[in-house]
Amino acid sequence: MSCPAPAFSPTTHIEKLEDKITTRTARVGIVGLGYVGLPLGVEFASAGFPVTGIDLAESKVARINAGNSYVQDVATPDVAKLVKTGRLQATTDFSVIRELDTINICVPTPLRKTKDPDMSYIVSACQEIAKYFHPGMLVILESTTYPGTTEEVVLPMLEASGLQVGRDFFLCFSPERVDPGNPNFQTRNIPKVVGGITAECTNLGMLFYGQALENVIPVSSTRVAEMVKLLENTFRMINIGLANEMAMMADRMGIDIWEVIRAASTKPFGFMPFYPGPGLGGHCIPIDPFYLSWKSRQAGIEARFIELAGYINGQMPHFVFEKVRSALNDRSKPVKGSHIHLLGVAYKRDIDDVRESPALDIVHLLRRHGAKVTYSDPYVPSIVVDGAVLPATGEQTVSAADCTVIVTDHSTVDYEAIVQAARLIVDTRNALRGIASDKIVRL
Ligand SMILES: NC(=O)c1ccc[n+]([C@@H]2O[C@H](COP(=O)([O-])OP(=O)(O)OC[C@H]3O[C@@H](n4cnc5c(N)ncnc54)[C@H](O)[C@@H]3O)[C@@H](O)[C@H]2O)c1
């Protein structure tokens, strides 16, 4: 590509963008309107910026333009108000980038079957951005990824325009920390870490987020910002792995792991509780650490904690299956032919997300051993297991099931009533703490 001469002097690009950001006239673009992108777009639109969301999914674009939210943590009336006042709009057409001043990239970063990073979404988003890229833009990658991505993958694609980073355009990485379903921490009040390719990039990134979010923390580079997210999620994954391993040990020794954790949590320093469960789920904790282990393998270091925790966490659906099998055996019933009801299938409490949910593995295992499986979940109308759709039944199915397995501890469920109705319950979440019954088998 030929090298266009910058239309303005270097200082002018920075000053112009600073001015647009502080007057909230900068035209903000969000690429990828999912669990991360939509709340972020709504925050910037609520702060007064004109926001355009770009997504490949026509259905999402149509819903936003009709004033509807499809993300649980974003209220439809908020979207409707912002769309009505013209501050929020969505499109599938990337050519709007010609008109935009800033872009946040919030596309998926899954793993390939081989557990290697799948960068195809980031690459394809950047290819589209590069087509309409122009001087004076601020681009911020938010998708979780391995250290080096912003510099090694995104930067060359944008520099192919002939523009120079830190002078003609500005590039940062800022990890997204949103915690779906958390009523106390949402996009606005979760501190935002940002690191730029140059100091000018970091400063503009800070100025930008500072308009809409409460607390912005600068770091010295995009690599540090990328690694921050991976430390946070790896810390969580490994500690959950430890809690799961402790739960399996405690089970073998006849010790109540929940009582152990409760008592250990009374230590006022040096201990932070993590809880066992049916296995990891969601788009982050089971996936992101493998981005780090892939990258560290390239650097000649095996990420042994990550691999071990991944193995232990991956055993949990099998452990739950064995709990169900032994609980049925104690009542002289085989798994084969038994009716098992899963109470909750979302990967965590009070959300509708089943991505990577251990419930899917548990359904698969139970069916493979000949069980008839049903489920109920107030947030999930159907799931797909082994390529087939399984629609939810109501909670009343609990009374017909030979065994009910609490996989997700949604707070809307009346657990006393469940215990009354059920014949046998395997509780993988300690949802039945404080309820005594010989029908209950705890993890
Ligand atoms: N969901 C979370 O709780 C969470 C938390 C922190 C970080 N993250 C990270 O944020 C990123 C996004 O996650 P998410 O949960 O919002 O994903 P999501 O699947 O909910 O949303 C991604 C959106 O991007 C769109 N998309 C895909 N390719 C595109 C392209 N080339 N151009 C435009 N749009 C495209 C999809 O249609 C989808 O609407 C991931 O890297 C994830 O790891 C997610």
The ligand as an SDF file (V2000), in Angstrom:
LIG
                    3D

 44 48  0  0  0  0  0  0  0  0999 V2000
  -17.9130  -12.6210   28.5380 N   0  0  0  0  0  0  0  0  0  0  0  0
  -17.1170  -12.2620   29.5200 C   0  0  0  0  0  0  0  0  0  0  0  0
  -17.4680  -12.3620   30.6990 O   0  0  0  0  0  0  0  0  0  0  0  0
  -15.7380  -11.6810   29.2440 C   0  0  0  0  0  0  0  0  0  0  0  0
  -15.0490  -11.0860   30.2990 C   0  0  0  0  0  0  0  0  0  0  0  0
  -13.8110  -10.5390   30.0790 C   0  0  0  0  0  0  0  0  0  0  0  0
  -13.2290  -10.6570   28.8120 C   0  0  0  0  0  0  0  0  0  0  0  0
  -13.8960  -11.2690   27.7960 N   0  0  0  0  0  0  0  0  0  0  0  0
  -13.2350  -11.3200   26.4860 C   0  0  0  0  0  0  0  0  0  0  0  0
  -13.8420  -10.3620   25.6290 O   0  0  0  0  0  0  0  0  0  0  0  0
  -13.8860  -10.8420   24.2890 C   0  0  0  0  0  0  0  0  0  0  0  0
  -15.3190  -10.8510   23.7870 C   0  0  0  0  0  0  0  0  0  0  0  0
  -16.0620  -11.7580   24.5840 O   0  0  0  0  0  0  0  0  0  0  0  0
  -17.6580  -11.7350   24.6290 P   0  0  0  0  0  0  0  0  0  0  0  0
  -18.0440  -12.6060   25.7770 O   0  0  0  0  0  0  0  0  0  0  0  0
  -18.1680  -10.3580   24.5430 O   0  0  0  0  0  0  0  0  0  0  0  0
  -17.9620  -12.5060   23.2540 O   0  0  0  0  0  0  0  0  0  0  0  0
  -19.3850  -12.5860   22.5080 P   0  0  0  0  0  0  0  0  0  0  0  0
  -19.3330  -13.8260   21.7010 O   0  0  0  0  0  0  0  0  0  0  0  0
  -20.4900  -12.3770   23.4930 O   0  0  0  0  0  0  0  0  0  0  0  0
  -19.3640  -11.3180   21.5480 O   0  0  0  0  0  0  0  0  0  0  0  0
  -18.5020  -11.1830   20.4750 C   0  0  0  0  0  0  0  0  0  0  0  0
  -19.2410  -10.4850   19.3540 C   0  0  0  0  0  0  0  0  0  0  0  0
  -18.3280  -10.2550   18.2850 O   0  0  0  0  0  0  0  0  0  0  0  0
  -18.9960  -10.4760   17.0620 C   0  0  0  0  0  0  0  0  0  0  0  0
  -17.9820  -10.7090   16.0350 N   0  0  0  0  0  0  0  0  0  0  0  0
  -17.2510  -11.8260   15.8030 C   0  0  0  0  0  0  0  0  0  0  0  0
  -16.3650  -11.6000   14.8190 N   0  0  0  0  0  0  0  0  0  0  0  0
  -16.5300  -10.3170   14.4430 C   0  0  0  0  0  0  0  0  0  0  0  0
  -15.9010   -9.4940   13.4770 C   0  0  0  0  0  0  0  0  0  0  0  0
  -14.9010   -9.9410   12.7210 N   0  0  0  0  0  0  0  0  0  0  0  0
  -16.3420   -8.2340   13.3400 N   0  0  0  0  0  0  0  0  0  0  0  0
  -17.3520   -7.7540   14.0920 C   0  0  0  0  0  0  0  0  0  0  0  0
  -17.9810   -8.4860   15.0500 N   0  0  0  0  0  0  0  0  0  0  0  0
  -17.5650   -9.7470   15.2060 C   0  0  0  0  0  0  0  0  0  0  0  0
  -19.9220  -11.6390   17.3370 C   0  0  0  0  0  0  0  0  0  0  0  0
  -20.9900  -11.6860   16.4160 O   0  0  0  0  0  0  0  0  0  0  0  0
  -20.3920  -11.3100   18.7730 C   0  0  0  0  0  0  0  0  0  0  0  0
  -21.5640  -10.5250   18.7690 O   0  0  0  0  0  0  0  0  0  0  0  0
  -13.2150  -12.2060   24.3200 C   0  0  0  0  0  0  0  0  0  0  0  0
  -11.8680  -12.0790   24.0310 O   0  0  0  0  0  0  0  0  0  0  0  0
  -13.3760  -12.6330   25.7670 C   0  0  0  0  0  0  0  0  0  0  0  0
  -12.3810  -13.5490   26.1660 O   0  0  0  0  0  0  0  0  0  0  0  0
  -15.1480  -11.7640   27.9860 C   0  0  0  0  0  0  0  0  0  0  0  0
  1  2  1  0
  2  3  2  0
  2  4  1  0
  4  5  1  0
  4 44  2  0
  5  6  2  0
  6  7  1  0
  7  8  2  0
  8  9  1  0
  8 44  1  0
  9 10  1  0
  9 42  1  0
 10 11  1  0
 11 12  1  0
 11 40  1  0
 12 13  1  0
 13 14  1  0
 14 15  2  0
 14 16  1  0
 14 17  1  0
 17 18  1  0
 18 19  2  0
 18 20  1  0
 18 21  1  0
 21 22  1  0
 22 23  1  0
 23 24  1  0
 23 38  1  0
 24 25  1  0
 25 26  1  0
 25 36  1  0
 26 27  1  0
 26 35  1  0
 27 28  2  0
 28 29  1  0
 29 30  1  0
 29 35  2  0
 30 31  1  0
 30 32  2  0
 32 33  1  0
 33 34  2  0
 34 35  1  0
 36 37  1  0
 36 38  1  0
 38 39  1  0
 40 41  1  0
 40 42  1  0
 42 43  1  0
M  CHG  2   8   1  16  -1
M  END
$$$$
